[in-house]
Every structure is written in structure tokens, then in C-alpha cells.
């Protein structure tokens, strides 16, 4: 009697890509079927549903869990996986069908490369990657890509208002927020080194990209046991407008107003609680301690 082939668990967000993801589901199913790959599909119905589905599923019956959506779906799937004990976690796959899909760039995937994403999954090759953990006063969560504070959050909130415009929404939001540019007093502790700063923006990155195409942390690696910190100091509006195009190539890190560090942990404190944006989601607020959890997940790559 032949052994039944291992099964994939697909967590599918039909609202990803402003609803455009729904059109890809029949194509995804057909591609897997043609490749004789057994699978189950669980659809998400509300914010937080992907996390609940993964955390409540007995994972031993599956070969891997595949996040089909945008960065928000991936964020939830990662948190669902991390709710399981380390020995129970199964490999993670990424099939981009959302608007941003910044993390998928680590796999060489563009936001619409669902078939290439599936082909990576079907190869069944894994690598151990880091995950970041954020501990706030009232909640805690994991993230796989990047967490933003200050200007980054303002841009993210504006992006949500124009998200139906697609990839260009991130660029338009950033340009709009530049008009209202402001800095904030902040206390930053980098691997035990405490500093008082006035910053426009701070990003803590596990991977390189944000907002699809912004190479915000060009030196970040998802398996080095470190987090890359990008701090934008006081800067004029004309200067930030000249800096902005360089984010696509990662050259912004060479501006004197930008400081980068690689750390195992960072604590961010502000006079008043300020919102955070992990992986494009608006969750948590300062004060927060962010630490790297090395080799926490297996990624299909």
C-alpha cells in the first residue's frame, strides 16, 4: 500500500490585494492539482482569523503551511505558527497575492508571482530563518519582516486610505507625509546601550524590503541572528525628498541623517505611547522591546 503524499495547508485571504486575490484561488488549486500535490484550503473571514486558524490546527497532519495573501496574512500565519511549541512548527511557505508582499522579495518574488511562489513550495527545500519578537506593555507578538515607528507609521496609515491604487499607494503616501514631516524625542536602548534621540523615523528590520519595493534595510539577512535598525534623524523637507528615491536602491543609508545598527535587541521608549506598525499591521505601541529569535522557523525557499 503506497504512502499518502504529504499535504499542504493553505491559509488564503480572499480580501488580499483589495479583493483581487479571489481570482487567483482557482488557478492556485489547479496548479497544485496538476503537480499531484494534496492540499487543504482554509479561508480567512476577518482580521486575526489566519492566526487563529494556524494556532488552532493540529499541524502534524501537514507538510507545510502556506500564507496566501499579503504581508498582513503572513504576519498572522507567523504568529499562529509561533503559538506552537518549536518541535510542532512545520515549514512556512509564501504565495504572494496581496498588495505589498514585501517579505516575498526575499524569495525573489513580485506581488503577483503566485505561480513562482507555488513552485518554490513544491521543491520542498527549507532554510532556518529568524523571527523577531515584540514585547509591549499590554501585548506581545512576532513579526518576520519589519516594524516601524514615527514617520513609517504615518506613511502606513495614509497608505491604507489609498491602498486600492496598488503598489503606487506606498509611494504616494510617503510623499504626502513628507509635507507634514516631524521629529519626536525618543529613548533607544541598543543591546544595552541607552541613548536619547530626536528621530523622524525608526525601523527595526529582520528582512530587507518594506512597502513592496523600498530597500529599507539593504544589509539585513533573515538568518544572521540580528535585527537591522534604521534611524532617520532631523532632516529638512527638501533633503528628505532627495533621499526618498534612494530608498528603492538602499542608498539612503549613506545619508548623514540616517544611522544604521545591527543588534540582538532594542528597546524604544517615548514620553507618550506611540503606535507601531509590524509587517504593515497597526498593532502595539511604545514602550516596546524587540528581540531576535534566531532560527525560529523553517522557510520554504
C-alpha positions as CSV (number, residue, x, y, z in Angstrom):
1,X,0.0,0.0,0.0
2,X,1.6,3.3,-1.1
3,X,2.0,6.1,1.4
4,X,-0.3,9.0,1.1
5,X,1.7,12.1,-0.2
6,X,2.2,14.9,2.4
7,X,-0.5,17.6,2.4
8,X,-0.2,21.3,2.4
9,X,-2.3,23.7,4.5
10,X,-3.1,26.9,2.5
11,X,-4.3,29.9,4.5
12,X,-6.0,32.0,1.9
13,X,-7.1,35.6,2.4
14,X,-9.7,36.4,-0.3
15,X,-9.6,40.1,0.6
16,X,-5.8,40.4,-0.1
17,X,-4.9,42.8,-2.9
18,X,-8.1,44.7,-2.4
19,X,-10.1,41.6,-3.2
20,X,-8.1,40.7,-6.4
21,X,-6.7,37.6,-4.7
22,X,-10.0,35.8,-5.1
23,X,-9.4,35.4,-8.8
24,X,-6.1,33.5,-8.2
25,X,-7.6,30.8,-5.9
26,X,-8.9,28.5,-8.8
27,X,-5.5,29.0,-10.5
28,X,-3.6,28.0,-7.4
29,X,-5.8,24.9,-6.9
30,X,-5.3,23.9,-10.5
31,X,-1.5,24.3,-10.4
32,X,-1.2,22.2,-7.2
33,X,-3.6,19.5,-8.6
34,X,-1.6,19.3,-11.9
35,X,1.5,18.7,-9.8
36,X,-0.2,16.0,-7.8
37,X,0.1,17.9,-4.6
38,X,-2.5,17.2,-1.9
39,X,-3.8,20.3,0.0
40,X,-6.4,21.8,2.2
41,X,-7.6,25.5,1.9
42,X,-8.8,27.5,4.9
43,X,-10.3,30.8,4.0
44,X,-9.9,33.8,6.3
45,X,-13.0,35.8,7.2
46,X,-11.8,38.6,9.5
47,X,-8.6,40.3,10.9
48,X,-6.8,37.9,13.1
49,X,-8.5,34.8,11.6
50,X,-5.3,33.5,9.9
51,X,-3.5,33.5,13.2
52,X,-6.4,31.7,14.9
53,X,-6.6,29.1,12.1
54,X,-2.9,28.2,12.3
55,X,-2.7,28.2,16.1
56,X,-5.8,26.0,16.4
57,X,-4.8,23.5,13.8
58,X,-3.1,20.2,14.6
59,X,-0.1,20.8,12.4
60,X,1.3,17.2,12.4
61,X,-1.1,16.3,9.6
62,X,0.5,18.8,7.2
63,X,3.9,19.1,5.5
64,X,3.8,22.9,5.5
65,X,1.6,25.9,6.0
66,X,1.4,28.4,3.1
67,X,0.4,32.0,3.6
68,X,-1.6,33.1,0.5
69,X,-2.2,36.8,0.8
70,X,-0.2,39.9,1.6
71,X,2.2,40.8,4.4
72,X,-0.7,41.0,6.9
73,X,-1.7,37.4,6.2
74,X,1.9,36.3,6.5
75,X,2.2,38.2,9.8
76,X,-0.8,36.3,11.2
77,X,0.4,32.9,9.9
78,X,3.8,33.5,11.6
79,X,2.1,34.4,14.9
80,X,-0.1,31.3,14.6
81,X,3.0,29.1,14.0
82,X,4.9,30.6,16.9
83,X,1.9,29.8,19.2
84,X,3.0,26.1,18.8
85,X,6.0,24.6,20.5
86,X,9.2,24.7,18.4
87,X,9.1,20.9,17.7
88,X,5.5,21.2,16.4
89,X,6.1,24.0,13.9
90,X,6.0,23.0,10.3
91,X,7.7,24.8,7.4
92,X,6.3,28.1,6.2
93,X,5.6,28.9,2.5
94,X,4.7,32.2,0.9
95,X,2.4,32.7,-2.1
96,X,2.1,36.4,-2.8
97,X,-1.4,37.6,-3.8
98,X,-1.6,40.8,-1.8
99,X,-0.7,44.5,-2.5
100,X,2.6,44.7,-0.7
101,X,4.2,41.3,-0.2
102,X,7.4,43.0,0.9
103,X,8.8,39.8,2.6
104,X,8.3,37.7,-0.6
105,X,11.0,39.8,-2.2
106,X,13.4,37.8,-0.1
107,X,12.4,34.8,-2.2
108,X,12.8,36.8,-5.4
109,X,9.0,37.2,-5.8
110,X,6.9,40.1,-7.0
111,X,3.4,40.7,-5.6
112,X,1.7,38.8,-8.4
113,X,4.2,35.9,-8.6
114,X,1.8,33.3,-7.1
115,X,2.9,30.6,-9.5
116,X,6.6,31.1,-8.8
117,X,5.7,31.0,-5.1
118,X,4.0,27.7,-5.5
119,X,6.9,26.3,-7.5
120,X,9.2,27.2,-4.6
121,X,6.8,25.4,-2.2
122,X,6.7,22.3,-4.4
123,X,10.5,22.0,-4.3
124,X,10.2,21.3,-0.6
125,X,13.6,22.9,0.2
126,X,13.8,24.7,3.6
127,X,16.1,27.0,5.4
128,X,16.0,28.1,9.1
129,X,15.2,31.8,9.5
130,X,15.0,34.3,12.3
131,X,11.8,35.8,13.7
132,X,11.5,39.0,15.7
133,X,9.6,39.2,19.0
134,X,8.0,42.5,20.2
135,X,7.0,42.9,23.8
136,X,4.8,45.9,24.5
137,X,3.2,46.9,27.8
138,X,-0.2,45.3,27.1
139,X,0.6,42.8,24.3
140,X,3.3,40.8,22.5
141,X,3.6,39.5,19.0
142,X,6.1,38.2,16.5
143,X,7.0,39.6,13.1
144,X,9.1,38.3,10.2
145,X,9.7,41.4,8.1
146,X,9.9,44.9,9.8
147,X,8.4,47.1,12.5
148,X,8.1,50.8,12.1
149,X,7.7,53.8,14.3
150,X,7.2,57.6,13.7
151,X,7.1,58.6,10.1
152,X,6.9,55.0,8.9
153,X,3.6,54.6,10.8
154,X,2.2,57.8,9.5
155,X,3.0,56.6,5.9
156,X,1.4,53.3,6.6
157,X,-1.8,54.9,7.9
158,X,-2.0,57.1,4.8
159,X,-1.3,54.1,2.6
160,X,-4.4,52.3,3.9
161,X,-6.5,55.1,2.7
162,X,-5.3,54.8,-0.9
163,X,-4.4,51.1,-0.9
164,X,-6.8,50.4,-3.8
165,X,-4.3,52.2,-6.1
166,X,-2.0,49.2,-5.8
167,X,1.8,49.4,-5.4
168,X,2.0,53.1,-6.1
169,X,0.0,53.8,-2.9
170,X,3.1,53.3,-0.8
171,X,5.0,56.0,-2.7
172,X,2.1,58.4,-2.8
173,X,1.6,58.1,1.0
174,X,5.3,58.7,1.7
175,X,5.3,61.8,-0.4
176,X,2.2,63.1,1.3
177,X,3.6,62.6,4.8
178,X,6.8,64.4,3.8
179,X,4.7,67.6,3.8
180,X,3.8,67.1,7.5
181,X,7.3,65.9,8.5
182,X,8.0,66.0,12.2
183,X,10.6,64.6,14.7
184,X,9.9,63.1,18.2
185,X,12.0,62.7,21.3
186,X,12.8,59.0,21.9
187,X,14.9,56.9,24.2
188,X,16.5,54.0,22.4
189,X,18.4,51.1,24.0
190,X,20.5,49.1,21.6
191,X,21.9,45.9,23.1
192,X,22.1,47.6,26.5
193,X,23.4,51.0,25.2
194,X,20.8,53.7,26.2
195,X,20.6,56.8,24.1
196,X,18.3,59.9,24.0
197,X,17.5,60.9,20.4
198,X,15.2,63.1,18.4
199,X,14.1,61.0,15.4
200,X,11.8,61.3,12.5
201,X,11.6,57.5,11.9
202,X,12.9,54.3,13.3
203,X,12.6,50.9,11.6
204,X,13.7,47.5,13.0
205,X,14.1,45.0,10.2
206,X,14.5,41.3,10.0
207,X,14.4,41.4,6.2
208,X,15.3,43.9,3.6
209,X,12.2,45.3,2.0
210,X,9.2,47.3,3.1
211,X,6.2,48.6,1.1
212,X,7.0,46.1,-1.8
213,X,9.9,47.9,-3.3
214,X,11.6,50.0,-0.6
215,X,15.1,48.5,0.1
216,X,14.9,49.9,3.6
217,X,17.5,47.6,5.2
218,X,19.9,46.6,2.5
219,X,22.2,44.7,4.8
220,X,19.5,42.7,6.6
221,X,19.6,38.9,6.5
222,X,16.8,36.7,7.6
223,X,19.2,34.1,9.1
224,X,22.0,36.1,10.8
225,X,20.6,36.3,14.4
226,X,20.5,40.1,14.2
227,X,18.0,42.9,13.6
228,X,18.9,45.9,11.5
229,X,17.9,49.3,12.9
230,X,17.4,52.3,10.7
231,X,17.1,55.6,12.4
232,X,16.2,58.8,10.5
233,X,17.3,61.9,12.4
234,X,16.3,65.6,11.9
235,X,16.1,66.3,8.2
236,X,14.7,69.1,6.1
237,X,11.8,68.5,3.7
238,X,13.9,69.2,0.6
239,X,16.5,66.8,1.8
240,X,14.1,64.0,2.5
241,X,12.6,64.5,-1.0
242,X,16.1,63.9,-2.4
243,X,16.6,61.0,-0.1
244,X,13.3,59.3,-0.9
245,X,14.2,58.0,-4.4
246,X,17.3,56.3,-3.0
247,X,15.2,54.0,-0.7
248,X,14.5,51.9,-3.8
249,X,18.2,51.1,-4.1
250,X,19.2,51.2,-0.5
251,X,21.5,54.1,-1.0
252,X,19.6,56.2,1.7
253,X,21.8,54.6,4.4
254,X,24.7,56.7,3.2
255,X,23.0,60.0,4.1
256,X,24.4,61.6,7.3
257,X,20.9,61.9,8.7
258,X,20.5,58.1,8.6
259,X,22.1,55.8,11.2
260,X,22.1,52.1,10.9
261,X,22.9,49.5,13.6
262,X,22.7,45.7,13.9
263,X,21.5,44.4,17.2
264,X,20.1,41.4,19.0
265,X,17.6,43.5,20.9
266,X,16.3,47.1,21.0
267,X,14.0,49.0,23.4
268,X,12.0,52.0,22.3
269,X,10.6,54.4,24.8
270,X,8.7,57.7,24.2
271,X,7.1,60.3,26.5
272,X,3.7,59.3,25.4
273,X,2.6,56.0,24.0
274,X,3.1,56.0,20.2
275,X,1.8,53.4,17.7
276,X,3.9,50.7,16.0
277,X,3.5,49.1,12.6
278,X,4.7,45.5,12.4
279,X,4.6,44.0,8.8
280,X,2.1,46.6,7.7
281,X,-0.3,46.0,10.6
282,X,-1.2,48.6,13.2
283,X,-0.5,46.6,16.4
284,X,1.2,47.6,19.7
285,X,2.6,50.9,21.0
286,X,5.7,52.1,22.8
287,X,7.3,51.3,25.1
288,X,8.4,48.1,23.3
289,X,11.3,45.7,23.5
290,X,12.1,43.9,20.2
291,X,14.4,40.9,20.2
292,X,15.6,38.5,17.6
293,X,14.6,34.8,17.9
294,X,17.3,33.0,15.9
295,X,16.3,30.1,13.5
296,X,12.8,30.1,14.9
297,X,11.0,28.9,11.7
298,X,11.8,26.8,8.6
299,X,11.1,28.7,5.4
300,X,10.4,27.1,2.0
301,X,12.9,28.9,-0.1
